[in-house]
Amino acid sequence: MKTVFVLFDSLNRHMLGCYGGTRVPTPNFDRLAARAQVFEKHYVGSLPCMPARRDMLTGHLSFLHRSWGPLEPFDNAFPELLKAEGVHSHLVTDHYHYWEDGGATYHNRYSTFEFIRGQESDTWKALVQPPWERLREKYHASQLEFIDNVPKHKANIINREYIREEKDFPSVQCFQAGFEFLEANREADNWLLQIETFDPHEPFHAPDRFKEPFDTGWKEGILDWPRYGRVEELPEEAEELRANYYAVVSLCDDLLGRLLDEFDAHDMWKDTALVVTTDHGFLLGEHDFWAKNRMNMYEEIAHIPLIVHDPRDPGGRRIDRLSQSTDLAPTFLDFWGIEAPAEMQGQSLLREKEREAVIFGYFGGAINVTDGCHSYHRFPADLAAQEINQYTLMPTHITSRFSTQELEHATLAPPFDWTKNVPLLKVPVTERSPMYYNYGPGCLIENETRLYDLVADPGQERPVSDPVQEQVMVAKMLHQMRANDAPREAYDRLDLLVEAEEAC
């Protein structure tokens, strides 16, 4: 058995032709969809970037217990489980968060790995005294103000000075490295190749030929990095930002097409599985927002693409049952007939098992639930007053260790049912925690509990008041929370303790 896993970042489902998108031509996503299983109701689990990847690798939701952080000693990572069974896993990625404090244990789970430099704020090129006066002239004033307020983002301006031709783009290099792996291991068996690119994540930087079909006539300097939050840009500025996203999606489609050409040229369809998905979506002005993290988890963010070719069960078809990012780990194990560990809450996509509902969210924000017909988003009554704790043995944030001030109030919590009898540090979250205003409860602009009818209102434009349906969704949420052994305060902060105790 052989498997290629292609993971994009921030790829919007509704942009792809195979999911009804019309704004951006995606002939290669559509080409794959025509011969593979297209999952119609695939959802995220934990967000953003590294929490999503922890879900994918371990088959277990993390947002109920932990924010952004490394894999833990008790986590089951599918590459490591494959390695134990003699299956070689190789990661090719330009996703630089793997090499920060909050992701440093992920890539080491693979048999081998390769890191392509230069995406976003990757601290790549060492210019001690950059020519800022010259560099600033290239960018729109609003983008410079944004970059100046987040000093690490200046690294992107420096990186882009070294990305001059199409072959220099990190995503192009990622796929090229993947092709080199395929060429070197053409006759080998029992391997998994993960080709993972940060694209189309912001900043939306693509070679010129991909931007030309979406040219807006913009002449006011580079504008391809939207701020997270409300849309405040002029219409022409917003259109330029969107056009640059479209260009990167076109680049991703082209790169996928080159991979499909490899499958065609070497008849890989007969013995190689291909899985294509993303970690989450990205708002481009829908609901009057840019990006993610700050607002309700709308369908554009939470409802994501998943396309699977299984050589043992080939053929194009649509799969209408609910699935989630946590299903990837048991699926990759199932390709080799390896039984998933008991701690994995995900279920193999190769098994036709129906789900009642899935929950998803950001640590410290709402708990969100969908059954494919409704979505329910329940926030704490008071975000500032809620009790939340990080449960971890690896106390690091994205780019830093937990401070001594955070850790001085830590206690030892008893094991959860997925920690293999291992107790954890229970670290109270306060406003001084680095994640609090970055992607935690302090950054939320929207915090209103809502219920949506996804059948009558797929764009989630009209929240509905339906107490009976709300209780149905609460019951489904509670069932999923118990299945994931949520901590007691997760119920308390959402005023769910009475319902939880009655259900038990």
C-alpha positions in Angstrom: 0.0 0.0 0.0 1.1 3.6 -0.8 -0.5 6.9 0.2 -0.1 10.5 -0.8 -1.6 13.0 1.7 -1.9 16.6 0.3 -2.7 19.2 3.0 -3.3 22.8 2.1 -3.9 25.6 4.7 -6.9 27.9 4.6 -8.4 26.4 1.4 -12.0 27.4 1.1 -14.4 24.6 0.2 -16.8 26.9 -1.6 -14.1 28.1 -4.0 -13.6 24.7 -5.5 -15.6 23.8 -8.6 -16.3 20.3 -7.3 -18.1 22.0 -4.4 -20.0 24.4 -6.5 -17.5 27.3 -6.7 -17.5 29.4 -9.8 -15.2 32.4 -9.0 -11.9 30.5 -9.4 -11.4 27.9 -12.1 -10.2 24.7 -10.3 -9.9 22.1 -13.1 -7.5 19.9 -11.2 -9.5 19.7 -8.0 -12.5 18.9 -10.2 -10.5 16.4 -12.2 -9.6 14.5 -9.0 -13.2 14.8 -7.7 -14.5 13.1 -10.8 -12.7 9.9 -10.0 -12.6 10.0 -6.1 -14.9 10.2 -3.1 -15.9 13.7 -2.4 -17.0 14.2 1.2 -20.0 16.7 1.4 -20.2 17.1 5.2 -16.5 17.3 6.3 -15.8 19.6 9.3 -12.9 20.9 11.3 -12.2 19.9 14.8 -9.8 22.1 16.8 -8.5 25.4 15.4 -6.3 27.1 14.3 -3.2 25.7 12.6 -1.4 23.4 15.0 -4.5 22.4 17.1 -6.0 21.2 13.7 -2.9 19.2 13.0 -2.9 17.6 16.4 -6.5 16.4 15.7 -5.4 15.1 12.3 -2.4 13.2 13.7 -4.0 11.8 16.8 -7.6 11.3 15.9 -8.6 13.1 19.0 -10.0 16.6 19.6 -7.8 18.9 21.5 -9.7 22.2 21.8 -11.6 21.1 24.9 -8.4 20.8 26.9 -5.6 22.7 25.3 -4.8 25.6 23.0 -2.0 25.7 20.5 0.8 23.4 21.6 3.0 20.4 20.8 2.1 16.7 20.6 2.1 15.3 24.1 3.9 12.2 25.3 0.6 10.2 25.5 -0.6 11.3 22.0 -1.0 8.6 19.3 0.5 10.1 16.1 -0.4 8.1 13.0 3.0 8.5 11.4 4.6 7.0 14.4 2.1 4.2 14.5 2.8 3.5 10.9 6.5 3.5 11.5 6.1 0.8 14.2 4.4 -1.4 11.6 7.1 -0.9 9.0 5.5 1.8 7.0 7.8 4.7 6.0 6.3 8.2 6.4 7.8 11.2 4.8 6.8 14.8 5.5 7.5 17.6 3.0 6.3 21.0 4.3 6.8 24.7 4.2 4.5 25.1 7.2 7.0 26.9 9.5 4.9 26.5 12.6 6.2 23.0 12.9 9.6 24.5 13.8 8.3 26.8 16.5 8.0 26.0 20.2 4.3 25.1 19.8 4.8 22.6 17.0 8.3 21.2 17.6 7.2 17.6 18.4 5.1 17.0 15.2 7.6 16.6 12.4 9.8 14.2 14.5 7.0 11.6 14.4 7.6 11.0 10.7 10.3 8.6 9.5 11.9 11.4 7.5 11.0 15.1 6.9 12.0 18.0 4.7 11.4 21.7 5.5 11.1 24.3 2.7 11.8 27.8 4.0 10.3 31.2 3.3 6.5 31.2 4.0 4.8 34.1 5.8 6.8 35.1 8.9 9.4 32.2 8.8 12.6 33.7 10.2 14.6 32.6 7.2 16.9 35.2 5.8 19.4 37.1 8.0 19.4 40.7 7.0 20.7 42.6 10.0 20.1 46.0 8.5 17.3 45.5 5.9 16.9 48.4 3.4 13.5 49.4 4.8 13.2 52.6 2.9 13.3 50.8 -0.4 11.3 47.8 0.8 8.5 49.9 2.2 7.9 51.6 -1.1 6.5 48.3 -2.5 3.6 48.0 0.0 0.3 49.7 0.5 0.2 52.0 3.5 -2.4 50.0 5.3 -0.4 46.9 5.0 2.8 48.6 6.3 0.8 49.8 9.3 -0.3 46.3 10.0 3.2 44.9 9.6 4.8 47.6 11.8 2.4 46.7 14.6 3.4 43.0 14.4 7.2 43.1 14.2 7.7 39.4 13.3 5.7 40.0 10.1 8.6 42.1 8.8 10.3 38.7 8.1 7.8 38.2 5.3 9.0 41.3 3.5 12.6 40.1 3.7 11.7 36.6 2.6 9.9 37.8 -0.5 13.1 39.5 -1.7 14.4 36.0 -2.2 11.3 34.6 -4.0 11.7 36.0 -7.4 10.8 33.2 -9.9 8.0 30.7 -9.8 10.5 27.9 -8.9 11.4 29.9 -5.8 7.9 29.8 -4.2 7.8 27.6 -1.2 4.7 25.7 -2.3 6.2 25.0 -5.7 9.3 23.7 -4.0 7.2 21.6 -1.7 5.5 19.7 -4.5 8.8 19.4 -6.4 10.3 17.7 -3.3 7.3 15.5 -3.2 7.9 14.5 -6.9 11.5 13.7 -6.0 10.4 11.4 -3.3 8.1 9.6 -5.7 10.8 9.2 -8.3 13.3 7.9 -5.7 10.8 5.4 -4.2 8.9 4.5 -7.4 9.4 0.7 -6.9 9.1 0.7 -3.1 6.0 -0.3 -1.2 4.6 0.7 2.3 5.1 4.4 2.4 3.1 7.5 3.1 4.1 10.8 1.6 2.6 14.0 3.1 2.9 17.1 0.9 1.9 20.0 3.0 1.9 23.6 1.9 1.0 26.8 3.8 -0.8 28.1 0.7 -3.3 29.6 0.2 -2.8 31.0 3.8 -2.2 34.7 4.0 -0.2 36.6 2.8 -1.7 35.8 -0.6 1.5 35.7 -2.7 1.5 33.9 -6.0 3.5 34.0 -9.3 2.3 36.7 -11.6 0.7 34.3 -14.1 -1.8 33.2 -11.5 -2.8 36.8 -10.7 -3.3 37.9 -14.3 -6.8 36.4 -14.6 -8.0 38.2 -11.5 -6.2 41.6 -12.2 -8.2 44.4 -10.5 -6.1 47.3 -12.0 -4.7 47.9 -8.5 -1.6 50.2 -8.6 -1.2 51.3 -5.0 1.4 48.8 -3.7 1.2 45.2 -2.5 -2.0 44.5 -0.6 -2.4 40.8 0.0 -2.5 40.3 3.8 -5.9 41.1 5.4 -6.2 41.9 9.1 -8.2 39.5 11.2 -11.5 41.2 12.1 -14.2 43.4 10.6 -14.0 44.5 7.0 -12.9 48.2 7.1 -11.3 48.4 3.7 -12.6 50.4 0.7 -14.3 48.2 -1.9 -11.4 48.4 -4.3 -9.0 47.4 -1.5 -11.2 44.4 -0.5 -11.4 43.3 -4.1 -7.6 43.4 -4.4 -7.2 41.3 -1.3 -9.7 38.7 -2.6 -8.1 38.7 -6.0 -4.8 37.7 -4.5 -6.4 34.9 -2.6 -7.9 33.7 -5.8 -4.5 33.7 -7.4 -3.0 31.5 -4.7 -5.9 29.0 -5.0 -5.2 28.9 -8.7 -1.5 28.1 -7.9 -2.7 25.3 -5.5 -4.9 23.9 -8.2 -2.0 23.9 -10.7 0.3 22.2 -8.2 -2.3 19.5 -7.5 -2.6 19.1 -11.3 1.1 18.3 -11.5 0.6 15.6 -8.9 -2.3 14.2 -10.8 -0.1 14.1 -13.9 2.4 12.0 -11.9 -0.5 9.6 -11.0 -1.5 9.4 -14.6 2.0 9.0 -16.1 3.0 6.1 -13.7 -0.5 4.5 -13.2 -0.4 5.2 -9.5 -4.2 5.1 -9.3 -4.1 1.3 -9.1 -2.0 1.0 -6.0 -1.7 4.5 -4.3 -4.3 6.2 -2.2 -4.6 10.0 -2.5 -6.2 12.2 0.3 -6.6 16.0 -0.2 -7.9 18.4 2.4 -7.2 21.5 4.5 -7.1 22.5 8.1 -9.8 25.2 8.0 -11.4 27.9 5.8 -10.9 31.6 5.6 -13.5 34.5 5.5 -13.0 36.9 2.6 -15.6 39.4 3.6 -18.5 37.0 4.2 -20.4 38.1 7.3 -18.4 41.3 7.2 -15.2 39.6 8.4 -11.8 38.7 7.3 -10.0 35.5 8.3 -10.8 33.4 11.4 -10.2 33.4 15.2 -12.1 36.6 15.9 -15.7 35.6 15.0 -18.2 32.9 15.1 -17.1 29.7 13.4 -19.2 30.1 10.2 -19.5 27.4 7.6 -16.9 29.2 5.4 -14.4 28.4 8.2 -15.6 25.1 9.6 -17.0 23.2 6.6 -13.9 22.1 4.6 -13.1 20.1 1.5 -12.1 16.4 1.6 -11.4 14.3 -1.4 -10.2 10.7 -1.1 -9.1 8.2 -3.8 -8.8 4.6 -2.5 -7.3 2.3 -5.1 -9.2 -0.7 -3.6 -12.5 1.1 -4.0 -12.1 3.5 -6.9 -14.7 5.6 -8.7 -16.2 9.1 -8.4 -19.0 9.6 -6.0 -20.3 11.9 -3.3 -20.3 10.9 0.4 -23.1 12.6 2.3 -22.3 11.4 5.9 -20.7 13.6 8.5 -16.9 13.4 8.9 -14.3 15.4 10.7 -10.5 16.1 10.8 -10.1 13.6 13.6 -11.1 10.9 11.0 -7.8 11.2 9.1 -5.6 9.3 11.6 -7.7 6.2 11.8 -8.2 6.3 8.0 -4.4 6.3 7.3 -4.0 3.4 9.7 -6.9 1.6 8.0 -5.2 1.8 4.6 -2.7 -0.7 6.1 -5.2 -2.7 8.2 -3.8 -1.3 11.5 -6.3 -1.0 14.3 -6.8 2.5 15.7 -5.9 2.9 19.4 -8.7 3.2 21.8 -7.9 6.9 22.5 -8.8 7.9 18.9 -12.3 9.3 18.8 -12.2 9.7 15.0 -13.4 6.9 12.8 -12.0 5.5 9.5 -13.4 7.2 6.4 -13.2 3.8 4.8 -16.0 2.5 7.0 -19.6 3.5 6.2 -20.5 4.5 9.8 -23.0 7.3 10.3 -22.3 10.1 12.9 -25.0 11.9 14.8 -23.1 15.1 15.1 -19.6 16.6 15.4 -18.3 19.4 17.7 -15.5 21.9 16.9 -14.0 25.1 18.2 -11.2 27.2 19.5 -9.9 26.7 23.0 -11.7 29.1 25.3 -14.3 30.1 22.8 -17.7 28.7 21.8 -18.3 25.0 21.6 -19.9 24.5 18.2 -21.9 21.5 17.0 -23.5 20.5 13.7 -25.5 17.5 12.6 -25.3 18.6 8.9 -28.7 20.2 9.0 -28.3 22.7 11.8 -25.3 24.4 13.5 -25.3 25.6 17.1 -22.7 27.9 18.5 -22.8 28.2 22.3 -20.6 30.8 24.0 -20.0 31.5 27.7 -22.2 34.1 29.2 -19.1 36.0 30.2 -15.8 35.3 28.3 -13.8 37.3 30.8 -15.2 35.5 33.9 -15.1 31.9 32.6 -12.8 29.3 34.1 -10.5 27.6 31.6 -7.4 25.6 32.1 -4.7 24.2 29.9 -4.1 20.5 30.4 -0.6 19.6 29.3 2.8 18.1 30.0 4.4 20.3 27.2 3.8 23.8 28.4 4.6 25.9 25.3 2.6 28.5 23.3 3.2 29.2 19.6 6.6 30.9 20.0 7.3 30.7 23.7 7.3 28.5 26.7 4.7 29.1 29.4 5.9 31.8 31.7 6.8 31.2 35.3 3.9 33.4 36.2 1.5 31.1 34.4 3.1 28.0 35.9 3.3 29.1 39.5 -0.5 28.3 39.9 -0.4 25.0 38.1 -1.6 21.9 39.8 -1.6 18.2 39.0 -4.8 16.9 37.4 -5.8 13.3 37.3 -5.6 11.5 34.0 -8.3 11.8 31.3 -9.5 8.7 29.5 -7.2 9.5 26.5 -3.9 10.2 28.4 -3.0 6.5 29.1 -3.1 6.9 32.9 -0.9 9.9 32.8 -1.8 12.9 35.0 -1.3 16.4 33.5 -0.5 19.9 34.6 -3.6 22.0 35.0 -2.6 25.5 34.2 -5.2 28.3 34.8 -5.6 30.7 31.9 -5.5 34.4 32.7 -5.5 37.6 30.6 -1.7 37.5 30.9 -1.5 34.2 29.0 0.1 34.9 25.6 -2.7 33.1 23.7 -5.5 35.0 25.4 -5.7 38.0 23.0 -4.1 36.2 20.0 -6.4 33.3 19.3 -8.1 32.9 22.7 -11.2 34.3 24.4 -9.8 37.8 24.5 -9.7 38.2 20.8 -13.3 37.4 20.0 -15.4 40.1 18.4 -18.5 37.9 18.2 -19.6 36.0 21.3 -23.4 35.5 20.9 -24.9 32.0 21.1 -26.7 31.2 17.9 -28.6 28.4 16.1 -28.7 28.2 12.3 -30.8 26.1 9.9 -28.3 25.1 7.3 -30.9 23.7 5.0 -33.1 26.8 4.8 -30.2 29.2 5.4 -26.9 27.7 4.2 -25.2 31.2 4.2 -26.0 31.5 8.0 -27.5 34.9 7.5 -30.5 34.5 9.8 -30.1 32.9 13.3 -33.3 31.2 14.4 -35.0 31.1 17.7 -36.2 27.5 18.2 -35.9 26.4 21.9 -36.9 22.8 21.0 -34.2 22.5 18.3 -31.7 24.2 20.5 -32.2 21.5 23.2 -31.8 18.8 20.5 -28.4 20.4 19.6 -27.4 20.8 23.2 -28.0 17.1 23.7 -25.8 16.2 20.7 -23.1 18.6 22.0 -23.2 17.0 25.4 -22.9 13.5 23.9 -19.8 14.5 22.0 -18.2 16.3 25.0 -18.6 13.3 27.1 -17.2 11.1 24.4 -14.1 13.3 24.5 -13.9 13.4 28.3 -14.2 17.1 28.5 -13.1 18.7 31.8 -15.9 19.7 34.2 -15.3 23.4 33.7 -16.0 23.0 30.0 -19.6 22.3 31.0 -19.7 24.9 33.7 -18.5 27.8 31.6 -21.4 27.2 29.1 -24.0 26.7 31.8 -24.3 23.0 30.8 -23.7 21.4 34.1 -27.4 20.7 34.9 -28.0 19.2 31.5 -24.8 17.1 31.7 -25.8 15.7 35.1 -29.3 15.0 34.0 -28.0 13.2 30.9 -25.8 11.0 33.0 
